[in-house]
Amino acid sequence: MEMSGVSAASGVPVIKLVEDPVEAVAAEPPWATKREKPRRCRQALLVIGLVTLPLVLFLVLGQESAATVWLQIATAKLTATNGRGFEDANHGHDDGAATGATAAANADELLGGLLAPGMDRGSCLSRYDSWRYYKHFPYAPSPHLLRRLRDYEARHRRCAPGTPLYAKAVEQLRSGRSADDTVECNYVVWLPFDGLGNRMLSMVSGFLYALLTDRVFLAALPPDSDDLFCEPFPGTTWRLPADDFPVAKLFGVGQHPDRSYSSLLDKKKIAVPEDDPAASNATAPVPPAYVYLSLGWLLTDRIFFCGEHQLAIKKVNWLLQYSDLYFAPSLYAVAEFQDELRRLFPAKESVSHLLTRYLLHPTNSVWGIVTTYYRSNLAPADRRIGVQIRMYGHSSIPADDMYNQILACSRQERILPAETDSGDGNNNGTTTTAILIASLYADYYKRLRSRYAARGAAVGVFQPTHEERQATESLVHNRKALAEIYLLSFSEELLTSGLSTFGYVASSLAGVRPAILLTAFDHKVPATPCRRAVSMEPCNLTPPRDVECRGEAVDKDDLARHVRVCEDWKDGVKFFD
């Protein structure tokens, strides 16, 4: 399969897709017998229906009826859309799937081999169905990445909870000291920190680190995230059994844990070979059974990104990762990882795009919300534009100013259709546009809806929710937020807010270089309303600074070429090509 040309909305070059012969055989989970599977499927479908129905009703009925919107537009402006009236399109759209030729020609359910075949479809509908909704497939996974993912999946099956090797590793953890270098299973345990967007980016970063270091990635999922994501790896689980895990402090760790790597280093509980020649002989301290990696916005363990400290961390069996950052770009500054990252991701701006599509799949309860809303509201349009608006306390401005900034950005980057548009000028007035608003507030939705309705444009404006405040501690809130991230990712074009991890994740999933609204620092409207992203990679908002590493020298020219300042934050860095 090949992909050629350029993605029209984002300008992202489309890369040739190379098929890889490596196949994964999905093993049956040890905890599920064949006799239990049909009954469990029926029970799961019943629970999913009961859980999803209230949320679906809220999302679908929370704003003006989509059928009414499209029917009004159809009656006033159109006689046909893709050869059908809007009423037909609304009820008979091809499963809500992408209508563009790009999706049909350049996609497959395994995303170019990124996903392993053979996993149970019923347990996670989104895994093999999401390709129907994405509009852009700009990068194919490299053959090396595919091989490493299949190798990782095999290792995860050997070492996951419920296996003898996991039980052995937990017993070693109870001993209070790490085993020697011959141990087969070492772990990175993801711990929750901050909002949903931050969590998703830190998950992707932690998984990448596990991939680079031959560790197993497990997630300590709190109740507010318990039913958001499917199991990502075939024939196994990524869930840490927190109830009987020897380390009690998994949630609400804080950025200065007593057993952070830097703290243990200061207490001489762990030694770095470069600093202490004795670290490699019998008098060296025995590595602790586990350490916290405090990689949140304060970046307590910034020395983590030095090669010599990676040598010390390598000896610790259990790493508990506490981060709200997308720290993947900073791994490129570690010489030991640089060459492998080059091979895994020849196109650097594809890192988050490929890993997020691989790792994070909404559960059926969330996917039902996504697909129902998409089919009812967005599928009838020929073009979809996502607008994500986030206001921060440190940079808030009046709603009028923010609305004008959105319009100014749209004019600058030619995003939103003109108020009088009855089409794109090239399609006999039959092209329609759906604008999806993702915001905690309804104000911008109401303004844009009125703007287009008053002028009879062939434009529908939709907003699934307006929660008024972020409530990360609520599972229901997080389901809605995750549904909105995926709805945004099904857009042809995106306009997002600077510094927003929510927008970063949506852009990565979409494979789109968004127009990024610049932040109103000191409550002053920026002179330049927005910038078009040069790379669709998320920004690492707090990279390590003022750190002197003494390990192997990194290729500084290559580092400067591929890790540069973010478009929306002068103190952040991200991957570029």
C-alpha positions in Angstrom: 0.0 0.0 0.0 1.3 3.5 -0.8 0.4 7.0 0.1 1.4 9.9 -2.0 0.8 13.6 -2.2 0.2 16.2 0.5 -2.5 16.5 3.0 -4.5 19.5 1.9 -5.6 20.9 5.2 -2.3 20.5 7.1 0.4 20.5 4.4 1.9 17.3 6.1 3.9 15.3 3.5 2.5 11.8 2.9 5.1 9.1 3.3 5.3 5.9 1.4 3.9 3.0 3.3 6.2 0.0 3.6 4.6 -3.3 4.4 6.2 -5.4 7.1 6.0 -9.2 7.1 6.1 -9.4 10.9 2.8 -10.7 12.3 1.6 -11.0 15.9 -0.3 -14.0 17.2 -2.7 -12.8 19.8 -2.6 -15.2 22.8 -5.7 -15.9 24.8 -5.6 -14.0 28.1 -4.8 -16.5 31.0 -7.8 -15.2 33.0 -10.5 -15.9 30.3 -11.6 -19.4 29.3 -13.3 -20.1 26.1 -16.5 -21.1 27.8 -16.6 -17.8 29.6 -16.2 -15.5 26.6 -19.7 -15.5 25.1 -21.3 -14.9 28.4 -18.9 -12.1 29.2 -19.5 -10.5 25.8 -23.3 -10.4 26.5 -22.7 -9.0 30.0 -20.3 -6.4 28.7 -22.7 -5.2 26.0 -25.5 -4.9 28.5 -23.3 -2.9 30.9 -22.0 -0.7 28.0 -25.5 0.1 26.9 -26.7 1.1 30.4 -23.6 3.2 31.1 -23.5 4.9 27.7 -27.1 5.7 27.2 -27.3 8.7 29.5 -24.1 10.2 28.1 -25.2 9.6 24.5 -28.6 11.3 25.3 -26.7 14.2 26.9 -24.3 14.7 23.9 -26.9 14.2 21.2 -29.7 16.2 22.8 -27.7 18.8 24.6 -27.7 21.3 21.8 -29.9 22.1 18.9 -30.9 19.0 16.9 -28.4 18.2 14.2 -31.2 16.9 11.9 -32.9 20.3 12.3 -29.7 22.1 11.5 -28.9 20.1 8.4 -32.5 20.1 7.2 -32.7 23.8 7.4 -29.5 24.2 5.5 -30.6 21.7 2.9 -34.0 23.3 2.4 -32.5 26.8 2.1 -29.3 26.2 0.1 -28.9 22.7 -1.2 -30.6 20.1 -3.4 -28.0 17.4 -3.0 -24.9 16.4 -1.1 -22.8 13.7 -2.7 -25.8 12.9 -4.8 -28.2 12.7 -1.8 -30.3 15.0 0.2 -29.3 15.9 3.7 -32.1 13.8 5.2 -30.8 10.7 3.4 -27.2 11.6 4.3 -28.1 12.0 8.0 -29.7 8.6 8.2 -27.7 6.5 5.7 -24.1 7.8 5.9 -21.7 4.9 5.5 -21.3 4.0 9.2 -20.1 7.5 9.9 -16.9 6.7 8.1 -14.6 9.1 6.4 -16.0 10.2 3.1 -12.8 11.6 1.6 -10.7 9.7 -0.9 -7.7 10.0 1.4 -9.2 7.8 4.0 -10.5 5.2 1.6 -7.3 4.9 -0.4 -4.6 5.2 2.2 -5.9 3.5 5.3 -6.6 0.1 6.6 -7.8 -1.1 10.0 -4.3 -2.1 11.1 -3.0 1.4 10.3 -0.2 0.1 8.1 0.7 -2.7 10.5 0.8 -0.4 13.5 -1.9 -2.5 15.3 -1.5 -6.2 15.9 -4.2 -8.3 14.2 -6.4 -10.9 15.9 -7.5 -9.0 19.0 -11.1 -9.4 20.2 -13.1 -6.9 18.2 -16.1 -6.9 20.5 -14.1 -6.0 23.6 -12.7 -2.8 22.0 -14.7 -1.6 18.9 -12.6 1.5 18.4 -9.3 -0.4 17.8 -10.2 -1.7 14.4 -12.8 0.9 13.5 -11.2 4.3 14.1 -9.5 4.3 10.7 -12.9 4.9 9.1 -13.2 8.2 10.9 -9.7 9.7 10.6 -9.2 12.0 7.6 -5.4 12.1 7.4 -2.8 9.3 7.3 0.4 11.3 6.8 3.0 8.8 8.1 3.4 5.1 7.9 5.2 3.3 10.7 8.7 2.3 9.9 9.6 -1.4 9.6 11.8 -1.0 12.6 9.0 0.4 14.7 6.8 -2.5 13.7 9.4 -5.1 14.7 10.0 -3.4 18.0 6.2 -3.2 18.8 5.7 -6.9 18.0 8.8 -7.7 20.2 7.4 -5.5 23.0 4.0 -7.2 22.8 5.7 -10.6 23.3 7.7 -9.3 26.3 4.5 -7.8 27.8 2.7 -11.1 27.6 5.6 -12.8 29.4 5.8 -10.2 32.2 2.3 -8.9 32.7 0.2 -9.2 35.8 -1.0 -12.8 36.2 2.2 -14.4 34.9 4.9 -16.2 36.9 7.5 -13.6 35.9 5.3 -10.8 37.2 4.8 -12.7 40.5 8.6 -13.1 40.8 9.2 -9.4 40.1 6.7 -8.4 42.8 8.3 -10.7 45.3 11.6 -9.0 44.5 10.0 -5.7 45.0 8.8 -6.8 48.5 12.5 -7.5 49.3 13.3 -3.8 49.1 16.2 -4.2 46.7 16.5 -4.7 42.9 17.7 -8.0 41.5 20.8 -8.3 39.4 21.2 -7.7 35.7 19.9 -11.2 34.9 16.3 -10.4 35.8 14.0 -10.7 32.7 11.2 -8.3 33.6 11.7 -4.6 34.5 8.8 -2.2 34.7 7.7 1.4 34.1 4.5 2.1 36.1 2.5 5.1 35.0 0.9 7.1 37.8 -1.9 9.6 37.1 -1.1 13.4 37.3 -3.2 16.4 36.2 -5.9 16.5 33.5 -6.8 14.0 30.7 -4.7 15.6 28.0 -1.6 15.6 30.3 -2.3 12.0 31.3 -2.5 10.8 27.7 0.7 12.6 26.7 2.6 11.2 29.7 1.3 7.7 28.9 2.7 7.9 25.4 6.0 9.3 26.7 6.3 6.5 29.4 5.5 3.9 26.8 8.2 5.2 24.5 10.7 5.1 27.3 9.7 1.5 28.1 10.1 0.7 24.4 13.6 2.3 24.4 14.8 0.5 27.5 13.1 -3.0 27.1 10.8 -2.4 30.1 7.2 -3.4 30.5 4.7 -0.5 30.7 1.9 -0.8 33.3 -0.7 1.8 34.2 -2.0 2.5 37.7 -5.5 3.6 36.7 -7.5 5.5 39.3 -11.3 5.3 39.5 -11.7 8.5 37.4 -9.9 6.8 34.5 -11.0 3.2 35.0 -13.2 2.9 32.0 -11.6 5.2 29.4 -9.1 3.1 27.5 -9.0 -0.4 26.1 -6.3 -2.9 26.8 -3.7 -1.9 24.2 -1.6 -5.1 24.0 -2.8 -8.4 22.6 -3.5 -11.3 25.0 -2.6 -9.5 28.2 -3.3 -6.5 30.4 -1.5 -3.2 31.1 -3.4 -2.6 34.4 -1.4 -2.7 37.5 -3.2 -4.6 40.3 -3.0 -1.7 42.7 -4.8 -3.4 45.6 -2.1 -5.9 46.3 0.9 -3.9 45.0 3.6 -3.6 47.6 4.0 0.2 47.1 1.0 1.9 48.7 1.5 5.5 47.4 0.4 5.4 43.8 -2.2 8.2 43.6 -1.6 11.9 44.6 2.2 11.3 44.9 3.2 15.0 44.6 6.2 16.3 42.8 8.6 15.8 45.8 8.3 12.1 46.8 10.8 10.9 49.4 12.0 8.1 47.1 12.4 10.2 44.0 15.5 9.4 42.0 17.2 12.7 42.9 16.4 12.3 46.6 17.8 8.8 46.7 20.9 10.0 44.9 21.4 12.7 47.5 21.0 10.2 50.3 23.6 7.9 48.7 21.0 5.2 48.2 21.9 4.9 44.6 25.2 5.5 42.8 26.1 6.8 39.4 29.2 5.0 37.8 30.5 8.3 36.4 30.5 9.9 39.8 31.5 7.0 42.0 34.0 4.4 40.8 32.9 2.1 43.5 29.4 2.0 41.9 30.5 -0.9 39.8 32.2 -3.0 42.5 31.1 -4.9 45.5 31.1 -1.8 47.8 28.5 0.0 45.8 25.0 0.5 47.3 22.5 -2.2 46.3 20.0 -0.5 43.9 16.6 0.1 45.6 13.7 -2.0 44.6 11.9 1.0 43.1 12.2 4.8 42.6 9.8 7.5 41.7 10.6 9.4 38.5 9.3 12.9 39.3 8.9 14.3 35.8 6.0 16.7 36.3 6.1 20.4 35.4 8.5 21.2 38.3 10.8 18.5 36.8 12.3 17.4 40.2 14.2 14.6 38.5 15.6 16.6 35.5 18.9 14.7 35.7 16.8 11.7 34.4 17.6 13.0 30.9 21.4 12.5 31.3 23.0 9.4 29.9 25.1 8.7 33.0 22.0 8.7 35.2 20.3 6.3 32.8 23.1 3.9 33.6 22.1 4.0 37.3 18.4 3.9 36.6 18.9 0.9 34.4 19.7 -1.2 37.6 16.4 -0.4 39.2 13.7 -3.0 38.5 10.6 -0.8 39.1 10.3 2.8 38.0 7.1 4.7 39.1 6.6 7.5 36.6 4.8 10.6 37.9 4.5 13.1 35.0 2.1 15.4 33.4 4.4 16.2 30.4 5.1 15.0 26.9 8.8 14.4 27.6 9.5 12.4 24.5 11.5 15.2 22.8 13.9 15.4 25.7 14.7 11.7 25.4 16.3 12.6 22.0 19.0 14.5 24.0 20.2 11.2 25.6 22.9 9.8 23.4 22.0 6.2 24.2 18.5 6.8 22.8 19.2 9.1 19.8 20.1 6.5 17.2 17.3 4.2 18.1 14.8 7.1 17.9 16.1 7.9 14.5 15.4 4.3 13.3 12.0 4.1 15.0 10.8 7.4 13.7 12.6 8.6 10.5 10.0 11.5 10.5 10.3 13.0 14.0 6.9 14.7 13.9 5.3 11.3 13.6 6.3 10.1 17.2 3.1 11.1 19.1 0.9 10.6 16.0 1.9 6.9 15.6 2.2 6.0 19.3 -1.1 7.6 20.4 -2.9 5.8 17.6 -1.2 2.6 18.7 -1.6 2.9 22.5 -4.8 4.7 23.3 -8.2 3.3 22.2 -11.4 4.5 23.8 -13.5 1.8 25.5 -16.8 0.8 24.1 -18.7 3.1 26.5 -16.8 6.1 25.2 -16.7 4.9 21.6 -20.5 4.7 21.6 -20.7 8.4 22.5 -18.2 9.3 19.8 -19.7 7.4 16.9 -23.3 8.3 17.8 -22.5 12.0 18.0 -20.4 11.9 14.8 -23.1 10.2 12.8 -25.8 12.4 14.0 -24.0 15.7 13.7 -20.8 15.7 11.7 -21.1 12.9 9.1 -23.6 14.7 6.9 -21.1 17.5 6.2 -18.5 17.4 3.4 -15.9 19.1 5.6 -15.3 19.2 9.4 -13.4 21.9 11.3 -12.5 21.4 15.0 -12.2 24.5 17.2 -10.8 23.9 20.7 -10.8 26.8 23.1 -9.1 26.8 26.5 -8.8 29.8 28.7 -6.3 29.9 31.6 -6.6 31.9 34.8 -3.1 33.4 34.2 -4.0 34.6 30.7 -7.8 35.1 30.7 -9.3 37.8 28.5 -12.9 38.9 27.9 -15.0 36.6 25.7 -15.4 39.3 23.1 -11.6 39.5 22.8 -11.2 35.8 22.5 -13.9 35.5 19.9 -12.3 38.2 17.9 -8.9 36.4 18.2 -10.6 33.2 16.8 -12.0 35.1 13.9 -8.7 36.9 13.2 -6.8 33.6 13.3 -9.4 32.1 10.9 -8.9 34.9 8.4 -5.2 34.7 8.7 -5.0 30.9 8.1 -8.2 30.6 6.0 -9.9 28.1 8.3 -13.6 28.9 9.0 -15.8 29.5 5.9 -17.0 33.0 5.1 -20.4 33.9 6.6 -22.1 34.0 3.2 -20.6 30.7 1.9 -23.0 28.4 0.3 -20.2 26.1 -0.7 -16.5 26.4 -1.7 -17.0 28.0 -5.0 -16.0 24.9 -6.9 -18.9 22.6 -6.2 -22.0 24.4 -7.4 -22.8 25.5 -3.9 -23.2 21.9 -2.6 -20.2 21.7 -0.2 -21.2 21.9 3.5 -19.1 22.4 6.6 -19.6 21.2 10.2 -17.8 23.2 12.9 -17.2 21.3 16.1 -16.6 23.5 19.2 -14.8 22.0 22.2 -14.9 24.4 25.1 -15.9 24.4 28.8 -18.2 27.3 27.9 -21.1 27.7 25.4 -20.5 31.3 24.5 -18.3 30.7 21.4 -20.7 28.1 20.1 -23.6 30.5 20.4 -21.7 33.3 18.7 -20.5 31.2 15.7 -23.9 29.5 15.3 -25.6 32.9 15.2 -23.0 34.2 12.8 -23.6 31.6 10.2 -27.4 31.1 10.7 -28.1 34.8 10.2 -26.5 34.7 6.8 -27.8 31.4 5.5 -24.4 29.8 5.1 -24.2 26.1 4.5 -22.5 25.6 7.8 -23.6 23.7 10.9 -22.1 24.6 14.3 -22.1 22.0 17.1 -20.9 21.7 20.7 -21.2 18.3 22.5 -20.8 19.7 26.1 -20.1 22.8 28.1 -19.1 21.7 31.5 -18.2 25.2 32.9 -15.2 23.7 34.8 -12.7 20.9 34.5 -13.5 18.0 36.8 -10.6 15.5 36.3 -11.7 13.6 39.4 -15.0 12.6 37.7 -15.1 9.5 35.4 -18.2 10.9 33.6 -16.5 14.2 32.9 -13.4 12.3 31.6 -15.5 10.2 29.3 -17.0 13.3 27.8 -13.6 14.9 27.5 -12.1 11.9 25.8 -15.1 11.7 23.4 -14.5 15.3 22.4 -10.8 14.7 21.8 -11.6 11.9 19.4 -14.4 14.0 17.7 -11.8 16.8 17.2 -9.4 14.3 15.7 -11.9 13.3 13.0 -11.6 16.8 11.5 -10.0 17.9 8.3 -8.8 21.1 9.9 -8.1 22.1 13.5 -7.8 25.4 15.4 -6.6 24.8 18.9 -5.4 26.8 22.0 -1.8 27.3 22.8 -0.3 25.4 25.8 -3.4 23.0 25.7 -2.5 19.4 26.1 -6.1 18.6 25.1 -5.4 20.3 21.7 -2.0 18.6 21.4 -3.6 15.1 21.7 -6.4 15.9 19.2 -3.8 17.2 16.7 -1.6 14.1 17.1 -4.5 11.7 16.6 -5.8 13.7 13.7 -2.4 13.8 11.9 -3.0 17.6 11.4 -0.7 20.6 11.8 -3.2 22.9 13.6 -3.5 26.7 13.7 -2.6 27.4 17.3 -4.2 30.4 19.1 -1.4 32.3 21.0 -1.9 32.7 24.7 -2.9 36.1 26.1 0.0 36.4 28.7 -0.6 39.1 31.3 -4.2 39.2 30.0 -3.1 41.0 26.8 -4.5 40.0 23.5 -1.5 38.9 21.3 -0.8 41.0 18.3 -0.5 37.9 16.2 -3.6 35.8 16.8 -2.2 32.4 16.0 0.6 30.5 14.3 0.3 27.5 12.0 2.1 24.6 13.5 5.2 23.6 11.6 5.1 20.2 13.3 2.0 18.4 14.7 4.0 17.1 17.6 3.0 18.1 21.1 5.1 20.6 23.0 7.2 19.5 26.0 6.2 22.5 28.1 8.9 22.0 30.8 12.1 20.5 29.2 15.2 20.0 31.4 17.3 23.2 31.6 20.5 24.1 33.4 21.5 20.4 33.6 25.1 19.4 33.0 25.3 15.9 31.7 28.6 14.0 31.6 27.6 10.9 29.8 28.2 10.0 26.1 28.2 13.1 23.9 25.0 13.6 21.8 25.0 14.6 18.2 24.3 18.3 18.9 23.7 19.3 15.2 21.1 16.5 14.8 19.6 17.5 18.2 19.3 21.2 17.2 17.7 20.2 13.9 15.0 18.0 15.3 14.3 19.4 18.8 13.4 23.1 18.7 11.3 25.8 20.4 7.6 25.3 20.2 5.4 27.6 18.1 3.2 28.5 21.1 5.6 28.5 24.1 9.2 30.0 24.0 10.3 27.9 26.9 9.1 24.6 25.5 10.6 22.2 22.9 9.1 19.7 20.4 10.1 17.4 17.6 10.6 18.9 14.1 11.7 17.5 10.7 
